Amino acid sequence: MKILQINKTDAGGGAAVAANRLNRALRNNGVESKLLVQDLRRDEEGVYAVDKGFAYRQKAFARFAWERLTFLPYERNASVRFAFSPANTGIDISQHPLVQEADVIHLHWVNQGFLSIETLGKLLSSGKPIVWTQHDMWSFTGGCHYAGTCFEFLEFCSYCPFLKKPGKKDLSAQLFAKKRKIYNESPLSIVACSKWLRTLSQESKLLRRKEFYNIPNPIDTSFYTPRNRQEARERLQLPQDKKLLLFGAANVNDPRKGMRYFIEALSILAENFPLVKEETELVVFGKMNAETAKLFPFKTHSFKFVSNPDTLVDLYSASDCYVLPSLQDNLPNTVMESLACGTPVVGFSIGGVPEMVTHNQSGYLAEVKNSLSLATGIYEALFIADQEMLRSHARQKALDCYAEKVVAGQYIDLYKSLLK
């Protein structure tokens, strides 16, 4: 059984992390799985670039730039520039040797100049079983990756809030129609990482007639495991005598990541509980501008972008609590990593987070967009709850639901059913 995972890149972004982890989990469980990417950034067994040549890499960047440039006249403003993918340019990989030899083609995140609607259609019409794991909402919208409060995708995308001139026949409507055409010709099997995304997908006009499966992303629980807290803090040069609150994202300035509510929650704690401010410090990793950092009312330790997984495990292990104030998210890798390292999670009850965090057992679920509720959750996790109980439940959740063997087994069963 030969499985080919397809993703834009092997590193950078949640989908790349998830695709790489699944490829590794399958290989560790006896499956001949390979990962094919446009942008190869690491040297790892079982991961291949479409082409390693310099000319190809130049063309790949040109496709990415072209897609962004052609979207400029349509975008509402710069804030949505990477929140919408028109998929108007891409490469045809349908004749690639790895595609040709595969028994099952497994799609992940294929945007930003990798696959266009036309080249995606060629893969879908290959006659091979196609599995598509959803890492966001793009597969069933007219171009946006997260629809926010818009539900046009339930019937037909149009009047798109991401566009400068929304209308009945706008860019989202055109892309929606193209997707409907290529989807109708393919027996797609859709995997939603969270029940939240599965529900939206099943209700969408584009995918409601497809086969659906609910399988989470895997994580290596032998690597992402609790470490000695004092030793982790020493390696990271973090204080031993403080409560440490961890926060991180690929781009913490993304409005969808809820930074506004996080800062408000911290301000509530700092203004009303001086002792909390005195005893607690903030640890942040991810892309963040200097202006945002100045808004934190707590002393802050910034690690910027962390590419070393070993450092990530130390960060989780060193911290007393991880906070995820996202307003819309699927099955966040950071939550999974935190749980695996035995670190409780506080976040809004959105997306796939309630499936991951058990309220008052492995963390705290706050009311959506309620800064006071988020502040309450942080306070309880740091100062009220039984820390050992929280950490134990967090670790056990990761072992029961997200361990490589557990998730690989679910995918193996799916692949076998498609090949019968």
C-alpha positions in Angstrom: 0.0 0.0 0.0 1.7 3.2 -1.3 0.4 6.5 0.1 1.4 9.9 -1.2 0.9 12.9 1.0 0.9 16.2 -0.8 1.5 19.6 0.8 3.0 22.9 -0.3 5.9 22.6 2.1 7.4 20.3 4.7 8.0 23.0 7.3 6.5 26.3 8.3 2.8 26.5 9.2 0.4 24.2 10.9 -0.5 22.1 7.9 3.1 21.4 7.1 3.8 20.3 10.6 0.7 18.0 10.6 1.4 16.5 7.1 5.0 15.8 8.2 3.9 14.2 11.4 1.4 12.0 9.7 3.9 10.9 7.1 6.3 10.0 9.9 3.6 8.3 12.0 2.5 6.1 9.0 6.1 5.1 8.2 6.7 4.3 11.8 3.7 2.0 11.7 4.8 0.0 8.6 3.1 2.0 5.8 5.0 3.0 2.7 4.1 6.7 2.9 5.9 9.6 1.2 5.4 13.3 1.4 5.7 15.4 -1.9 6.1 19.1 -1.5 6.8 22.1 -3.7 9.1 23.8 -1.1 11.6 21.4 0.5 13.2 23.0 3.5 14.5 20.0 5.4 16.4 16.8 4.7 14.2 14.0 6.0 13.6 10.4 4.9 10.4 10.0 3.0 10.0 13.6 2.0 10.5 14.7 -1.6 10.5 17.9 -3.6 8.6 18.0 -6.9 11.9 19.2 -8.3 15.1 20.4 -6.6 16.4 22.4 -9.5 17.2 26.1 -9.2 15.0 26.9 -12.2 12.1 25.1 -10.7 12.5 26.9 -7.3 12.5 30.2 -9.2 9.3 29.3 -11.1 7.7 28.2 -7.8 8.4 31.6 -6.2 7.2 33.3 -9.4 3.9 31.4 -9.2 3.5 32.4 -5.6 4.2 36.1 -6.4 1.9 36.0 -9.4 -1.0 34.7 -7.4 -0.6 37.4 -4.8 -0.1 40.2 -7.4 -3.2 39.1 -9.4 -5.3 39.2 -6.1 -4.2 42.8 -5.2 -6.9 44.5 -7.3 -9.6 42.3 -5.6 -8.5 42.4 -2.0 -10.5 44.5 0.5 -7.3 45.7 2.1 -3.8 44.3 3.0 -5.1 42.5 6.1 -6.8 39.8 3.9 -3.9 39.4 1.5 -3.0 35.9 2.7 -6.5 35.0 4.0 -7.8 34.3 0.5 -6.3 32.1 -2.1 -7.6 32.4 -5.7 -5.7 29.3 -6.9 -5.3 30.8 -10.4 -1.8 29.4 -11.0 -0.1 26.2 -10.1 1.9 23.2 -11.4 0.6 20.0 -12.9 2.0 17.1 -10.8 -0.5 14.5 -12.1 2.3 12.8 -14.1 4.9 13.0 -11.4 6.5 9.5 -10.7 5.4 9.5 -7.1 1.8 10.4 -8.1 1.8 7.7 -10.7 3.1 4.9 -8.3 0.8 5.9 -5.4 -2.2 3.7 -4.5 -3.8 6.6 -2.6 -3.3 10.3 -3.0 -3.6 12.2 0.2 -4.0 16.0 -0.1 -3.2 18.5 2.7 -2.6 22.3 2.1 -1.9 23.0 -1.6 -2.3 26.8 -1.9 -0.1 29.9 -2.7 1.0 28.9 -6.2 1.4 25.1 -5.7 -1.8 23.7 -7.2 -4.3 25.8 -9.2 -8.0 24.8 -9.6 -7.1 23.3 -12.9 -4.1 21.3 -11.8 -6.0 20.2 -8.7 -8.8 19.0 -11.0 -6.3 16.8 -12.9 -5.3 15.1 -9.6 -8.9 14.6 -8.6 -9.7 13.0 -12.0 -6.7 10.6 -11.9 -8.9 7.6 -11.0 -7.0 7.0 -7.8 -8.6 7.2 -4.3 -8.3 10.8 -3.1 -8.2 11.7 0.6 -8.2 15.4 1.6 -7.4 16.4 5.1 -8.8 19.8 5.9 -6.4 22.2 7.8 -8.8 25.1 7.2 -12.0 26.0 5.4 -10.5 26.7 1.9 -11.7 23.4 0.3 -15.4 24.4 0.7 -15.3 28.2 0.4 -15.0 30.6 -2.5 -11.4 31.3 -1.6 -11.1 32.3 2.1 -9.2 30.0 4.5 -11.4 31.0 7.5 -14.9 32.4 6.8 -15.4 34.1 10.2 -19.0 35.1 10.5 -19.8 34.6 6.8 -21.8 31.5 5.8 -22.3 32.0 2.1 -20.5 28.7 1.5 -23.6 26.9 2.7 -25.2 27.5 -0.6 -23.1 29.6 -3.0 -20.2 32.0 -2.3 -20.7 35.6 -3.4 -20.7 39.1 -1.9 -17.4 38.0 -0.3 -16.4 40.2 2.7 -12.7 39.7 1.8 -13.1 41.5 -1.6 -13.0 45.2 -2.5 -16.1 44.9 -4.7 -18.3 42.1 -3.4 -21.1 41.1 -5.7 -23.2 38.3 -7.1 -20.5 37.2 -9.6 -17.4 38.3 -7.7 -14.1 36.4 -7.5 -15.4 34.1 -4.8 -18.4 33.1 -6.9 -16.2 32.3 -9.8 -13.9 30.2 -7.8 -16.8 28.5 -6.0 -18.2 27.5 -9.4 -14.9 26.1 -10.6 -14.5 24.0 -7.4 -18.0 22.6 -7.8 -17.2 21.4 -11.3 -14.0 19.5 -10.4 -15.5 18.1 -7.1 -18.5 16.7 -8.9 -16.2 14.6 -11.0 -14.3 13.1 -8.1 -15.1 10.6 -5.3 -13.4 12.7 -2.6 -12.9 11.3 0.9 -12.8 14.2 3.3 -11.0 14.0 6.6 -11.8 16.8 9.1 -9.3 17.1 12.0 -12.0 18.4 14.3 -15.8 17.8 14.7 -16.3 21.5 14.3 -14.8 21.6 10.8 -16.5 18.3 9.9 -19.9 19.9 10.7 -19.2 22.9 8.6 -17.9 20.8 5.7 -20.9 18.5 5.7 -23.3 21.5 5.6 -21.4 23.2 2.8 -22.8 23.1 -0.8 -19.5 21.9 -2.3 -18.8 18.9 0.0 -22.1 17.8 1.5 -22.4 14.8 -0.7 -18.8 13.5 -0.1 -17.7 10.8 2.4 -16.5 12.3 5.7 -14.1 11.0 8.4 -13.1 12.6 11.7 -9.4 11.9 12.3 -7.1 14.2 14.3 -3.5 15.0 13.6 -0.8 12.9 15.3 2.0 13.9 17.5 5.1 12.0 18.7 4.3 11.6 22.4 7.7 10.1 23.0 9.4 13.4 22.0 6.7 15.8 23.1 6.7 14.7 26.7 6.9 16.4 30.1 10.4 17.4 31.1 11.8 18.6 34.4 10.4 22.1 34.8 13.4 23.5 36.7 15.9 22.1 34.2 13.9 23.4 31.3 13.7 26.9 32.8 17.5 26.8 33.4 18.2 26.0 29.8 15.9 28.8 28.6 17.2 31.2 31.2 13.7 31.7 32.7 13.0 32.5 36.4 12.5 29.6 38.8 10.4 31.5 41.3 7.6 32.8 38.9 4.4 31.5 37.4 5.1 31.4 33.6 2.3 31.9 31.1 3.0 30.8 27.6 1.6 32.2 24.4 2.6 31.6 20.8 1.5 31.6 17.2 3.0 31.7 13.7 1.9 35.4 13.6 0.6 36.7 16.9 -0.5 39.9 15.1 -3.1 38.0 13.1 -6.6 39.3 14.3 -7.9 35.7 14.2 -5.4 34.8 16.9 -7.3 37.0 19.5 -4.4 39.1 20.7 -6.8 41.9 21.7 -8.7 39.7 24.1 -5.5 38.2 25.5 -4.1 41.7 26.3 -7.4 42.7 27.8 -7.4 39.6 30.0 -3.9 40.3 31.2 -4.8 43.9 32.0 -7.8 42.7 34.0 -5.5 40.5 36.1 -2.8 43.1 36.5 -5.2 45.9 37.6 -7.3 43.8 40.0 -4.7 41.3 41.4 -1.3 43.1 42.0 0.0 39.9 43.5 -0.7 38.0 40.2 1.3 40.6 38.3 4.1 40.3 40.8 4.3 36.5 40.7 3.6 35.9 37.0 5.7 36.5 33.9 4.8 36.0 30.2 6.7 33.8 27.7 5.9 34.5 24.0 7.1 32.8 20.9 6.2 33.6 17.3 6.2 36.7 15.0 5.2 39.8 16.9 6.0 43.5 16.3 7.5 45.7 19.0 4.4 47.8 19.4 2.3 44.8 20.4 5.0 43.6 22.9 4.7 47.0 24.7 1.0 46.4 25.4 1.7 43.4 27.7 1.2 44.5 31.3 3.4 41.6 32.5 7.2 41.2 32.3 7.7 39.4 29.0 10.3 36.9 27.7 10.2 36.8 23.9 11.6 33.9 21.9 10.4 35.1 18.5 10.1 32.3 15.9 11.1 28.9 17.3 12.1 26.4 14.7 13.8 24.0 17.0 11.3 21.4 18.3 13.6 20.7 21.3 13.3 24.3 22.3 9.5 24.1 22.0 9.3 21.1 24.3 11.4 23.1 26.8 9.0 26.1 26.5 5.9 24.0 27.2 7.6 22.1 30.0 8.9 25.3 31.6 5.5 26.9 31.6 2.6 26.6 34.1 -0.1 27.2 31.5 -0.5 27.8 27.7 -3.0 30.3 26.5 -4.7 30.1 23.1 -7.1 33.1 22.6 -7.8 32.3 18.9 -11.3 33.2 17.7 -11.4 30.6 14.9 -9.2 27.5 14.7 -9.3 23.9 13.6 -7.2 21.5 15.7 -4.2 23.8 16.8 -0.8 22.1 16.9 0.2 24.2 19.8 -2.6 22.9 21.9 -1.7 19.4 21.1 2.0 20.0 21.8 1.1 21.6 25.1 -1.1 18.8 26.2 1.5 16.2 25.2 4.1 18.0 27.4 1.6 18.0 30.3 0.9 21.7 30.3 -2.7 22.8 30.8 -4.4 25.0 28.2 -6.7 28.0 28.6 -8.6 29.2 25.5 -11.9 30.2 24.1 -14.4 27.5 23.4 -14.1 27.7 19.6 -13.4 25.4 16.7 -11.7 22.1 17.7 -10.5 23.4 21.0 -13.4 22.0 23.1 -12.5 18.5 21.7 -9.0 18.9 22.9 -9.3 20.6 26.3 -11.6 19.2 29.0 -12.9 22.1 31.1 -11.5 22.1 34.6 -9.6 18.9 33.9 -6.8 19.6 31.4 -7.4 23.4 31.2 -10.1 26.0 31.1 -12.6 26.9 28.3 -13.5 30.6 28.3 -16.6 32.2 26.8 -15.8 33.4 23.2 -14.6 37.0 23.0 -15.0 37.4 26.7 -11.8 38.9 28.2 -13.0 38.6 31.7 -13.8 34.9 31.2 -10.3 34.4 29.7 -8.7 36.2 32.7 -10.7 34.0 35.1 -9.4 30.9 33.3 -5.8 32.0 33.5 -6.2 32.9 37.2 -7.8 29.5 38.0 -5.2 27.5 36.0 -2.3 29.3 37.7 -3.5 29.8 41.2 -6.6 27.8 42.1 -6.7 24.4 40.3 -4.7 21.3 41.3 -1.7 21.7 39.0 -0.7 18.1 39.1 -4.2 17.0 38.2 -4.3 19.4 35.2 -0.9 18.2 34.0 -1.8 14.6 34.4 -5.1 14.9 32.5 -3.4 17.0 29.7 -0.8 14.3 29.1 -3.3 11.5 29.2 -5.5 13.3 26.6 -2.6 13.4 24.2 -1.7 9.8 24.7 -5.3 8.6 24.3 -6.3 10.7 21.2 -3.2 12.0 19.4 -0.4 9.5 19.8 1.2 8.3 16.5 0.0 4.7 16.7 -3.6 5.8 17.5 -3.9 8.2 14.6 -1.9 6.1 12.1 -4.2 3.2 12.8 -7.3 5.3 11.9 -5.7 6.4 8.6 -4.6 2.8 7.8 -8.2 1.6 8.2 -9.4 4.4 5.9 -6.8 3.7 3.2 -7.6 0.0 3.3 -11.4 0.6 3.0 -10.7 2.8 -0.1 -8.6 0.1 -1.8 -11.1 -2.7 -1.4 
